[in-house]
Amino acid sequence: MKKILLILAAVFLVTGLSACKEVQEGNEESPPISEKPNDNPKQTDGQDEDTPGESVDDPAKDRPNTKTDMIILEGMEESFQFTLHHSQALGFSTYIVDDMVVEEASSGEGDAMIVFANFAGKRNEDAKVQIFSKSEGTNATIEEQAEFAREVVISNDFEIKQRSDNSPNRFDWSEVEFDISQKGSNYSILGTVSVFQHGDRVYYAIVQYPEEYEEGFIPRVVKMFDDIVWYEAP
C-alpha cells in the first residue's frame, strides 16, 4: 500500500501542483473556459471521419476516430470536435474534446489516464481528471479504493469536505463520492472524487479544477464519461 501510494502521489503531485506555483508566480489570466480550440489539426471542419479506431468486432474499439458533438455550457448547446482515445490499460475507449489533452501512466501497481484542460491551447494542470485502477487481476473493494483515493488527495495537500448525509452524488456513475478543496493566497481549487466499479475492476476518478473553471470544465468531464464504451471481456 505504501509503495502504490507513493507512486500515485508522485504522479498526482507532478501533474497537479506545479500549476499552483505558476499561479503564485504570475498574474496571467486563465483562458475563457467556453472558448473552443483554434487551429487544431485534429478538427475535421464539422465532418465526422468514418475511419474506425480499429477493425475489430469489439464495439469499444470499432468507433470513428473523430466526431462532432454537443456540450451544454451555461445552459446553451455548443458544438465541439472530439477525438477517440483508447485506454487499453483501463479497458475502455472514449471521446476527448479537442480542447483537452490526455496522457496515460502505468506501473506494476496500477494504471492511470489523466486528462487536462487545454483551453485556447493553454494546458492547465490544475484542471484535470485522473482515472486510476489497480492492475487488472488485482482485486480491490469499493471501500478500499475510496480509502486509497483519500490518502492520495490528502498527501497532496487537499482537504476533504464534509457532505450532509442526504447529499446526492454529483456524478451518476459514482458508488462513493467525496468533495475536495485546496486554497492558497491567490488560488482556489475544488473537486470531487468518484469511486466506481465495472466488472471486477474498481476505479477512482479525481476531478479537480480552479473554482472559476467549474461551469466549463465539469460538462466536458461528464461528456467524456458518458462516451465511455467498455472493452468486451475476452
Disulfide bonds with the S-S distance in Angstrom:
none
